[in-house]
Every structure is written in C-alpha cells, then in structure tokens.
Amino acid sequence: MSRFVLASAAIAVAEAGTLSITYEDCGSKHGKVTGLSPLSVQLGTTATVTGTGTIDEDVTAVNIAATVSVLGTKLTDCSGDGTSDIVCTLPLGTGSVTVPALPFPLAKGTLTLPVVVTTSSVIPASLANVDIHLTAADQNGESAICLDVHTAASLASGSGACTSDEQAALADPQNVGTKANTCGTSSYNILTGKFNHDKFNSCFSASIGISETCAECYAATGEYGAKNCKADCLLGWCKSGCLSCTEPAQETLATCTGFTAGTADPCEEELKEEVAVTGACTSDEQTALADPQNVGTKANTCGTSSYNILTGNFNHDKFNTCFSASIGISETCAECYAATGEYGAKNCKADCLLGWCKSGCLSCTEPAQETLATCTGFTAATADPCEEKAQGFLATV
C-alpha cells in the first residue's frame, strides 16, 4: 500500500474544563507585550483577556491580522483596521476571539489591549489546543505588535472520545497503525492535498470495531501526517523516520481519545524487504495496467462520465467503481488514477478536448503522471500520441 502516514490523534470532546493560556512576544519594531491576564478561562463562558505592553510611538491607524492554527494547520484567520470589532470565528461553533475597536490615537507609552474570548461548554479537544498568531502594523506599515498565544485544555478524567471497550480494541499499536494507514491511504488525495475525514472514519471504525467519534481522533492526525510527512512515510507508516515526523500529532492522541496509546515498534528490516511493493497497487494489478493505450482509453471513458463540466466536480467513487470494474483492479489502486483524472479535468480541458492521447493533452497532464508512480508503486509506461488518428476523426465531423 502507498504509505503516507496515517498516525493519529486530536479531536476529542472537552467538557466543562478550562483553557490555560501562555504567550510570548514575537518581536516588533515599535512595541513589546509584557503581560497577559488572566492566564486561564472557563469553558462555556465569555471572558476578557487583557494584554499589556509598551509602544514607542503614537499610533493613529493599524492593520491587525490574526491566524488560528492547530498542529501547524490553519483553521481560520481574520483581519481589520481596528476602527470596529475584529471577530475570529472558530470552527464547529466552538467559540470566537474578538479584538474590540481601538480608541485611536494610541498614545506612546504603556498600552492595554483587551481581547474577548467566547467558548462553548463542549468543544473538540484539538480546538482547545491552538496557536494564535497576532500582528499589527502601524500607519506607516511598520510592525507595532507581534504576539503568539497558545491555549491548552485542562480536561476532567474520562472526557476522551473513546470508551473503555474501544480502548481495548485499540490496544495493539501495530494493528492500529496498519489499519489506520490502509484507511488513510484511500482517504488522501495526493494531488489536491485533501484528506476525507468521513471516508477515513467509515473505513477505520469498521475495520477495528470502534465508533466514528473515536475514529476521528485518528483521522485528525492522519491528516497531519499526510500533509507534513509524505516523504518520511513513503516507505512505511512504521518506519522510524515516519514515527518521528508524526510525533507532534501523536502527542495529542491521549487528550483526544482519553487514554495513552502504546507506541509502535519501528519496522526497518521488514521495509528493506518490501520496498518494491509500497504502492497502492499489487503486482497483479501492475500487470493488468501494463498497456498504456488500454489504460488511457478506459480511464478516459470512466473519467468523462465522472466529471461534471458545469459544477467542476470530479466524482472519485463513480470513477473508481467504473475503472476498477473495466480493467480488473481494486478501487484502492483505481484511486491513483482518479486523482490524476481529476487533475486533467480541472487543468487540461482545452488541451484534451480532441482526445486524451493527443500530444498536447499528454504534455498538459504530465505533472499528474509524474506522481502516479508514487501512488501506484510502479512506473507506468507512456502512451504513444495519436495525432494521425485524431486528424482522421476530425475529417469525419
């Protein structure tokens, strides 16, 4: 199977707890943040957190920008000029962070800035452990404020997303890793960079016998690994480099699930023996895909029926069902071709209008073809351009 990561952790439920807050000044030309109070807020309330500091100039106008992230992945951002409230709304209805309108001009010297934090009483644990990066540029475009704020959940025991029975089902880290990797590989689109949580949760919950709520812990950091650790995990989810790369996400797993998971053993020796079969397609499927003209024709037929030219949507499930049946491969292997088909449909419509094997179409889709070997685990043969056939066809229309 293609190995992209699919390590695990991060969206449990936090109830009736508190958020602890830490901060650091990240350096600006004119200002310095020296304090933040209070350093914790109760979930389910609206609280004002006040920052204090100094500024070495009078400020008559600002451009404020804030970014909210989890594990390096941006969740939301907001910006404004400070003349009205700036509201950052958090995902899933979990709350908001508001910077109230500022009383211009801001005088040189001591500076006090309030921020209003509103939280739901029940929020995903991963959204309770966030990083907020806030900057403000003055009337001259120079940096006036730079502040990094970090929140961490303090949860009651037993507040994880997984039950004790599910904990037992998840006790073997090698089994969990293997199944999470299998489900994650089929849920990640290498070309678009999108990770389908619903598809992962359905697969993983069924394969290991847990709820989709518990499975979402593994989907969340499966996505982290897919986005940040592709190179490290290419040869296997249990390769030591992959385990190290996904460690930041793994560290949040206990918060999400409600228990501390066992650590998988690295599998270096096994991988040395299996390096030739790390793709999504088996050796038998590679044989079925050996003829590039046949593959191209059937992929084109299935792709045409799976693409909606009006909405621009490419139906992967429809393509995979069609292509796997027509050429005799699994839908997991077919997904590699669905991903490249979607790339062509979205980027090469004009070049491919006269035929998938036209030289212009083959050239346009080459960037996607270059990733195909990574996904399938083998290098596919290149189809011959069919210019003369296309000309003959044109003569009949």
One Martini backbone bead per residue (centre of mass of N, CA, C, O) as a GRO file, in nm:
protein
  397
    1MET     BB    1   0.101   0.033   0.015
    2SER     BB    2   0.060   0.350   0.037
    3ARG     BB    3   0.275   0.569   0.246
    4PHE     BB    4   0.170   0.858   0.436
    5VAL     BB    5   0.089   0.782   0.763
    6LEU     BB    6  -0.142   0.737   0.967
    7ALA     BB    7  -0.160   0.876   1.221
    8SER     BB    8  -0.278   0.990   1.566
    9ALA     BB    9  -0.512   1.259   1.664
   10ALA     BB   10  -0.747   1.540   1.804
   11ILE     BB   11  -1.099   1.524   1.857
   12ALA     BB   12  -1.219   1.553   2.123
   13VAL     BB   13  -1.403   1.600   2.426
   14ALA     BB   14  -1.461   1.904   2.600
   15GLU     BB   15  -1.574   1.941   2.942
   16ALA     BB   16  -1.594   2.168   3.183
   17GLY     BB   17  -1.333   2.327   3.153
   18THR     BB   18  -1.010   2.461   3.085
   19LEU     BB   19  -0.804   2.731   2.965
   20SER     BB   20  -0.481   2.760   2.911
   21ILE     BB   21  -0.239   3.041   2.902
   22THR     BB   22   0.011   3.140   2.671
   23TYR     BB   23   0.299   3.362   2.596
   24GLU     BB   24   0.468   3.562   2.327
   25ASP     BB   25   0.691   3.772   2.207
   26CYS     BB   26   0.774   3.813   1.842
   27GLY     BB   27   0.847   4.087   1.747
   28SER     BB   28   0.889   4.443   1.711
   29LYS     BB   29   0.964   4.771   1.639
   30HIS     BB   30   0.753   4.933   1.863
   31GLY     BB   31   0.667   4.675   2.040
   32LYS     BB   32   0.573   4.522   2.374
   33VAL     BB   33   0.487   4.235   2.539
   34THR     BB   34   0.438   4.184   2.913
   35GLY     BB   35   0.124   4.086   2.937
   36LEU     BB   36  -0.133   3.842   3.066
   37SER     BB   37  -0.493   3.864   3.155
   38PRO     BB   38  -0.578   3.586   3.216
   39LEU     BB   39  -0.442   3.229   3.221
   40SER     BB   40  -0.759   3.154   3.229
   41VAL     BB   41  -1.058   2.979   3.107
   42GLN     BB   42  -1.388   2.907   3.102
   43LEU     BB   43  -1.590   2.699   2.976
   44GLY     BB   44  -1.885   2.857   2.857
   45THR     BB   45  -1.763   3.152   2.827
   46THR     BB   46  -1.703   3.506   2.873
   47ALA     BB   47  -1.379   3.657   2.827
   48THR     BB   48  -1.127   3.889   2.934
   49VAL     BB   49  -0.818   3.943   2.774
   50THR     BB   50  -0.528   4.122   2.887
   51GLY     BB   51  -0.296   4.322   2.731
   52THR     BB   52   0.041   4.428   2.796
   53GLY     BB   53   0.254   4.726   2.722
   54THR     BB   54   0.467   4.881   2.476
   55ILE     BB   55   0.517   5.204   2.296
   56ASP     BB   56   0.725   5.433   2.077
   57GLU     BB   57   0.443   5.549   1.960
   58ASP     BB   58   0.207   5.698   1.784
   59VAL     BB   59  -0.119   5.562   1.698
   60THR     BB   60  -0.358   5.608   1.417
   61ALA     BB   61  -0.310   5.323   1.268
   62VAL     BB   62  -0.418   4.984   1.165
   63ASN     BB   63  -0.316   4.636   1.087
   64ILE     BB   64  -0.492   4.348   1.166
   65ALA     BB   65  -0.373   4.002   1.228
   66ALA     BB   66  -0.515   3.663   1.250
   67THR     BB   67  -0.411   3.323   1.345
   68VAL     BB   68  -0.554   2.992   1.355
   69SER     BB   69  -0.395   2.692   1.490
   70VAL     BB   70  -0.322   2.331   1.430
   71LEU     BB   71  -0.040   2.172   1.393
   72GLY     BB   72   0.014   2.400   1.151
   73THR     BB   73  -0.296   2.427   1.084
   74LYS     BB   74  -0.518   2.625   0.945
   75LEU     BB   75  -0.844   2.737   1.048
   76THR     BB   76  -0.822   3.063   1.080
   77ASP     BB   77  -0.896   3.412   0.992
   78CYS     BB   78  -0.829   3.770   1.059
   79SER     BB   79  -0.918   4.124   0.993
   80GLY     BB   80  -0.824   4.484   1.047
   81ASP     BB   81  -0.835   4.850   1.148
   82GLY     BB   82  -0.976   4.900   1.453
   83THR     BB   83  -1.263   5.060   1.415
   84SER     BB   84  -1.365   4.767   1.460
   85ASP     BB   85  -1.457   4.473   1.525
   86ILE     BB   86  -1.265   4.168   1.550
   87VAL     BB   87  -1.368   3.844   1.420
   88CYS     BB   88  -1.294   3.511   1.526
   89THR     BB   89  -1.423   3.217   1.402
   90LEU     BB   90  -1.471   2.912   1.511
   91PRO     BB   91  -1.509   2.602   1.456
   92LEU     BB   92  -1.805   2.425   1.522
   93GLY     BB   93  -1.916   2.638   1.736
   94THR     BB   94  -1.676   2.698   1.973
   95GLY     BB   95  -1.628   3.015   1.901
   96SER     BB   96  -1.445   3.328   1.987
   97VAL     BB   97  -1.234   3.608   1.874
   98THR     BB   98  -1.215   3.950   2.005
   99VAL     BB   99  -1.127   4.272   1.877
  100PRO     BB  100  -1.180   4.560   1.980
  101ALA     BB  101  -1.217   4.865   1.931
  102LEU     BB  102  -0.999   5.132   1.902
  103PRO     BB  103  -0.864   5.429   2.077
  104PHE     BB  104  -0.803   5.663   1.882
  105PRO     BB  105  -0.520   5.739   1.968
  106LEU     BB  106  -0.221   5.573   2.047
  107ALA     BB  107  -0.019   5.623   2.299
  108LYS     BB  108   0.273   5.660   2.404
  109GLY     BB  109   0.364   5.369   2.592
  110THR     BB  110   0.130   5.236   2.759
  111LEU     BB  111  -0.046   4.927   2.679
  112THR     BB  112  -0.401   4.829   2.636
  113LEU     BB  113  -0.545   4.502   2.535
  114PRO     BB  114  -0.845   4.365   2.462
  115VAL     BB  115  -0.983   4.022   2.467
  116VAL     BB  116  -1.257   3.831   2.350
  117VAL     BB  117  -1.358   3.513   2.492
  118THR     BB  118  -1.553   3.254   2.337
  119THR     BB  119  -1.701   2.948   2.470
  120SER     BB  120  -1.783   2.639   2.469
  121SER     BB  121  -1.865   2.370   2.679
  122VAL     BB  122  -1.828   2.198   2.403
  123ILE     BB  123  -1.516   2.078   2.269
  124PRO     BB  124  -1.270   2.009   2.084
  125ALA     BB  125  -0.958   1.935   2.188
  126SER     BB  126  -0.800   2.047   1.940
  127LEU     BB  127  -0.937   2.342   1.984
  128ALA     BB  128  -0.789   2.378   2.276
  129ASN     BB  129  -0.507   2.340   2.102
  130VAL     BB  130  -0.381   2.646   2.018
  131ASP     BB  131  -0.262   2.890   1.774
  132ILE     BB  132  -0.198   3.248   1.805
  133HIS     BB  133  -0.138   3.496   1.551
  134LEU     BB  134  -0.046   3.842   1.618
  135THR     BB  135  -0.071   4.145   1.421
  136ALA     BB  136   0.058   4.497   1.387
  137ALA     BB  137   0.030   4.774   1.179
  138ASP     BB  138   0.099   5.084   1.114
  139GLN     BB  139   0.067   5.384   0.935
  140ASN     BB  140   0.365   5.284   0.797
  141GLY     BB  141   0.382   4.954   0.801
  142GLU     BB  142   0.488   4.893   1.082
  143SER     BB  143   0.575   4.712   1.346
  144ALA     BB  144   0.385   4.704   1.664
  145ILE     BB  145   0.278   4.395   1.686
  146CYS     BB  146   0.374   4.068   1.844
  147LEU     BB  147   0.173   3.765   1.903
  148ASP     BB  148   0.179   3.458   2.094
  149VAL     BB  149  -0.081   3.216   2.148
  150HIS     BB  150  -0.153   2.952   2.391
  151THR     BB  151  -0.363   2.668   2.420
  152ALA     BB  152  -0.495   2.447   2.691
  153ALA     BB  153  -0.639   2.167   2.806
  154SER     BB  154  -0.849   2.104   3.098
  155LEU     BB  155  -0.951   1.784   3.182
  156ALA     BB  156  -1.155   1.557   3.264
  157SER     BB  157  -1.183   1.256   3.346
  158GLY     BB  158  -1.319   1.070   3.081
  159SER     BB  159  -1.326   1.290   2.813
  160GLY     BB  160  -1.298   1.114   2.587
  161ALA     BB  161  -1.389   0.961   2.272
  162CYS     BB  162  -1.321   0.684   2.415
  163THR     BB  163  -1.386   0.390   2.530
  164SER     BB  164  -1.293   0.112   2.701
  165ASP     BB  165  -1.354  -0.081   2.466
  166GLU     BB  166  -1.194   0.082   2.255
  167GLN     BB  167  -0.924   0.063   2.395
  168ALA     BB  168  -0.899  -0.243   2.356
  169ALA     BB  169  -0.913  -0.231   2.036
  170LEU     BB  170  -0.639  -0.021   2.059
  171ALA     BB  171  -0.386  -0.183   2.194
  172ASP     BB  172  -0.249  -0.243   1.911
  173PRO     BB  173  -0.024  -0.052   1.739
  174GLN     BB  174   0.018  -0.218   1.479
  175ASN     BB  175  -0.278  -0.255   1.400
  176VAL     BB  176  -0.357   0.041   1.402
  177GLY     BB  177  -0.149   0.143   1.195
  178THR     BB  178  -0.229  -0.037   0.956
  179LYS     BB  179  -0.533   0.053   0.940
  180ALA     BB  180  -0.486   0.358   0.924
  181ASN     BB  181  -0.317   0.348   0.665
  182THR     BB  182  -0.523   0.220   0.477
  183CYS     BB  183  -0.745   0.438   0.518
  184GLY     BB  184  -0.569   0.691   0.459
  185THR     BB  185  -0.484   0.630   0.169
  186SER     BB  186  -0.792   0.634   0.059
  187SER     BB  187  -0.839   0.950   0.184
  188TYR     BB  188  -0.597   1.061   0.008
  189ASN     BB  189  -0.514   1.335  -0.208
  190ILE     BB  190  -0.217   1.400  -0.361
  191LEU     BB  191  -0.302   1.647  -0.546
  192THR     BB  192  -0.502   1.821  -0.350
  193GLY     BB  193  -0.454   1.755  -0.026
  194LYS     BB  194  -0.705   1.588   0.060
  195PHE     BB  195  -0.885   1.482   0.358
  196ASN     BB  196  -1.122   1.225   0.421
  197HIS     BB  197  -1.288   1.183   0.707
  198ASP     BB  198  -1.538   1.009   0.644
  199LYS     BB  199  -1.386   0.781   0.501
  200PHE     BB  200  -1.201   0.707   0.731
  201ASN     BB  201  -1.410   0.654   0.958
  202SER     BB  202  -1.559   0.427   0.815
  203CYS     BB  203  -1.314   0.239   0.782
  204PHE     BB  204  -1.190   0.230   1.075
  205SER     BB  205  -1.440   0.150   1.241
  206ALA     BB  206  -1.486  -0.121   1.087
  207SER     BB  207  -1.192  -0.256   1.112
  208ILE     BB  208  -1.175  -0.213   1.459
  209GLY     BB  209  -1.443  -0.151   1.633
  210ILE     BB  210  -1.547   0.161   1.628
  211SER     BB  211  -1.629   0.470   1.649
  212GLU     BB  212  -1.635   0.769   1.473
  213THR     BB  213  -1.554   0.946   1.710
  214CYS     BB  214  -1.291   0.795   1.771
  215ALA     BB  215  -1.172   0.795   1.479
  216GLU     BB  216  -1.121   1.108   1.457
  217CYS     BB  217  -0.854   1.112   1.604
  218TYR     BB  218  -0.703   0.966   1.362
  219ALA     BB  219  -0.781   1.158   1.131
  220ALA     BB  220  -0.651   1.423   1.224
  221THR     BB  221  -0.342   1.300   1.218
  222GLY     BB  222  -0.349   1.186   0.944
  223GLU     BB  223  -0.352   1.462   0.813
  224TYR     BB  224  -0.089   1.561   0.924
  225GLY     BB  225   0.089   1.347   0.788
  226ALA     BB  226   0.000   1.393   0.491
  227LYS     BB  227   0.105   1.704   0.497
  228ASN     BB  228   0.412   1.656   0.655
  229CYS     BB  229   0.512   1.315   0.589
  230LYS     BB  230   0.551   1.183   0.307
  231ALA     BB  231   0.856   1.123   0.282
  232ASP     BB  232   0.890   0.967   0.559
  233CYS     BB  233   0.627   0.760   0.475
  234LEU     BB  234   0.671   0.612   0.199
  235LEU     BB  235   0.797   0.326   0.334
  236GLY     BB  236   0.626   0.365   0.607
  237TRP     BB  237   0.457   0.411   0.903
  238CYS     BB  238   0.693   0.235   1.078
  239LYS     BB  239   0.904   0.415   1.020
  240SER     BB  240   1.111   0.606   1.201
  241GLY     BB  241   1.072   0.872   1.042
  242CYS     BB  242   0.762   0.872   1.064
  243LEU     BB  243   0.732   0.859   1.373
  244SER     BB  244   0.881   1.128   1.419
  245CYS     BB  245   0.710   1.321   1.240
  246THR     BB  246   0.424   1.236   1.397
  247GLU     BB  247   0.463   1.310   1.701
  248PRO     BB  248   0.301   1.575   1.744
  249ALA     BB  249   0.029   1.424   1.702
  250GLN     BB  250   0.062   1.191   1.910
  251GLU     BB  251   0.069   1.376   2.169
  252THR     BB  252  -0.264   1.424   2.139
  253LEU     BB  253  -0.409   1.148   2.171
  254ALA     BB  254  -0.484   1.133   2.475
  255THR     BB  255  -0.673   1.377   2.473
  256CYS     BB  256  -0.875   1.259   2.269
  257THR     BB  257  -0.932   0.956   2.378
  258GLY     BB  258  -0.839   0.921   2.708
  259PHE     BB  259  -0.561   0.772   2.635
  260THR     BB  260  -0.261   0.586   2.635
  261ALA     BB  261  -0.084   0.484   2.381
  262GLY     BB  262   0.092   0.274   2.222
  263THR     BB  263   0.407   0.202   2.077
  264ALA     BB  264   0.543   0.154   1.787
  265ASP     BB  265   0.749  -0.047   1.612
  266PRO     BB  266   0.993  -0.042   1.419
  267CYS     BB  267   1.029  -0.161   1.048
  268GLU     BB  268   1.300  -0.174   0.881
  269GLU     BB  269   1.349  -0.467   0.772
  270GLU     BB  270   1.082  -0.509   0.628
  271LEU     BB  271   1.118  -0.268   0.432
  272LYS     BB  272   1.363  -0.371   0.275
  273GLU     BB  273   1.191  -0.612   0.150
  274GLU     BB  274   0.922  -0.412   0.059
  275VAL     BB  275   0.999  -0.159  -0.122
  276ALA     BB  276   0.865  -0.268  -0.405
  277VAL     BB  277   0.554  -0.270  -0.240
  278THR     BB  278   0.434   0.048  -0.156
  279GLY     BB  279   0.188   0.065  -0.314
  280ALA     BB  280  -0.159   0.050  -0.412
  281CYS     BB  281  -0.049  -0.174  -0.608
  282THR     BB  282  -0.022  -0.473  -0.725
  283SER     BB  283   0.134  -0.693  -0.929
  284ASP     BB  284  -0.127  -0.777  -1.075
  285GLU     BB  285  -0.217  -0.486  -1.137
  286GLN     BB  286   0.027  -0.408  -1.303
  287THR     BB  287  -0.041  -0.604  -1.532
  288ALA     BB  288  -0.327  -0.477  -1.599
  289LEU     BB  289  -0.152  -0.184  -1.649
  290ALA     BB  290   0.059  -0.220  -1.899
  291ASP     BB  291  -0.135  -0.079  -2.112
  292PRO     BB  292  -0.153   0.252  -2.192
  293GLN     BB  293  -0.386   0.260  -2.399
  294ASN     BB  294  -0.597   0.105  -2.234
  295VAL     BB  295  -0.586   0.280  -1.983
  296GLY     BB  296  -0.654   0.553  -2.116
  297THR     BB  297  -0.928   0.477  -2.237
  298LYS     BB  298  -1.071   0.387  -1.971
  299ALA     BB  299  -1.013   0.643  -1.804
  300ASN     BB  300  -1.160   0.835  -1.996
  301THR     BB  301  -1.440   0.710  -1.981
  302CYS     BB  302  -1.472   0.735  -1.670
  303GLY     BB  303  -1.403   1.039  -1.643
  304THR     BB  304  -1.630   1.158  -1.818
  305SER     BB  305  -1.865   1.036  -1.626
  306SER     BB  306  -1.731   1.189  -1.349
  307TYR     BB  307  -1.759   1.473  -1.488
  308ASN     BB  308  -1.873   1.806  -1.411
  309ILE     BB  309  -1.867   2.083  -1.611
  310LEU     BB  310  -2.044   2.283  -1.436
  311THR     BB  311  -1.918   2.228  -1.133
  312GLY     BB  312  -1.621   2.073  -1.134
  313ASN     BB  313  -1.683   1.781  -1.045
  314PHE     BB  314  -1.515   1.484  -0.919
  315ASN     BB  315  -1.612   1.142  -0.905
  316HIS     BB  316  -1.444   0.904  -0.744
  317ASP     BB  317  -1.640   0.669  -0.697
  318LYS     BB  318  -1.733   0.642  -0.991
  319PHE     BB  319  -1.458   0.592  -1.114
  320ASN     BB  320  -1.366   0.345  -0.943
  321THR     BB  321  -1.594   0.158  -1.028
  322CYS     BB  322  -1.539   0.167  -1.332
  323PHE     BB  323  -1.227   0.105  -1.350
  324SER     BB  324  -1.210  -0.155  -1.182
  325ALA     BB  325  -1.409  -0.316  -1.371
  326SER     BB  326  -1.268  -0.267  -1.659
  327ILE     BB  327  -0.952  -0.370  -1.551
  328GLY     BB  328  -0.914  -0.539  -1.276
  329ILE     BB  329  -0.919  -0.364  -0.997
  330SER     BB  330  -0.892  -0.188  -0.730
  331GLU     BB  331  -1.005   0.101  -0.574
  332THR     BB  332  -0.736   0.180  -0.453
  333CYS     BB  333  -0.582   0.184  -0.721
  334ALA     BB  334  -0.784   0.367  -0.882
  335GLU     BB  335  -0.734   0.635  -0.719
  336CYS     BB  336  -0.479   0.721  -0.867
  337TYR     BB  337  -0.643   0.779  -1.135
  338ALA     BB  338  -0.846   0.978  -1.022
  339ALA     BB  339  -0.646   1.200  -0.946
  340THR     BB  340  -0.539   1.244  -1.239
  341GLY     BB  341  -0.815   1.297  -1.367
  342GLU     BB  342  -0.879   1.554  -1.207
  343TYR     BB  343  -0.644   1.719  -1.304
  344GLY     BB  344  -0.722   1.717  -1.605
  345ALA     BB  345  -1.012   1.835  -1.577
  346LYS     BB  346  -0.904   2.113  -1.437
  347ASN     BB  347  -0.633   2.179  -1.646
  348CYS     BB  348  -0.700   2.015  -1.961
  349LYS     BB  349  -0.951   2.059  -2.146
  350ALA     BB  350  -0.842   2.191  -2.407
  351ASP     BB  351  -0.605   1.982  -2.465
  352CYS     BB  352  -0.833   1.724  -2.444
  353LEU     BB  353  -1.071   1.759  -2.650
  354LEU     BB  354  -0.938   1.562  -2.895
  355GLY     BB  355  -0.782   1.382  -2.677
  356TRP     BB  356  -0.594   1.199  -2.451
  357CYS     BB  357  -0.354   1.128  -2.686
  358LYS     BB  358  -0.278   1.398  -2.727
  359SER     BB  359   0.004   1.572  -2.696
  360GLY     BB  360  -0.112   1.811  -2.532
  361CYS     BB  361  -0.242   1.634  -2.313
  362LEU     BB  362   0.011   1.479  -2.218
  363SER     BB  363   0.164   1.736  -2.132
  364CYS     BB  364  -0.043   1.857  -1.930
  365THR     BB  365  -0.055   1.573  -1.748
  366GLU     BB  366   0.241   1.519  -1.647
  367PRO     BB  367   0.241   1.610  -1.344
  368ALA     BB  368   0.050   1.374  -1.263
  369GLN     BB  369   0.214   1.134  -1.375
  370GLU     BB  370   0.461   1.174  -1.178
  371THR     BB  371   0.274   1.070  -0.922
  372LEU     BB  372   0.178   0.783  -0.994
  373ALA     BB  373   0.417   0.607  -0.894
  374THR     BB  374   0.385   0.677  -0.595
  375CYS     BB  375   0.100   0.554  -0.566
  376THR     BB  376   0.129   0.260  -0.708
  377GLY     BB  377   0.460   0.158  -0.718
  378PHE     BB  378   0.494   0.230  -1.032
  379THR     BB  379   0.607   0.262  -1.365
  380ALA     BB  380   0.448   0.377  -1.624
  381ALA     BB  381   0.375   0.367  -1.930
  382THR     BB  382   0.383   0.547  -2.230
  383ALA     BB  383   0.184   0.692  -2.438
  384ASP     BB  384   0.101   0.728  -2.761
  385PRO     BB  385   0.051   0.945  -2.979
  386CYS     BB  386  -0.269   1.037  -3.184
  387GLU     BB  387  -0.272   1.238  -3.433
  388GLU     BB  388  -0.375   1.085  -3.687
  389LYS     BB  389  -0.639   0.991  -3.563
  390ALA     BB  390  -0.749   1.271  -3.501
  391GLN     BB  391  -0.757   1.369  -3.795
  392GLY     BB  392  -0.952   1.152  -3.897
  393PHE     BB  393  -1.184   1.232  -3.715
  394LEU     BB  394  -1.214   1.529  -3.810
  395ALA     BB  395  -1.300   1.446  -4.108
  396THR     BB  396  -1.596   1.331  -3.988
  397VAL     BB  397  -1.721   1.630  -3.855
   0.00000   0.00000   0.00000
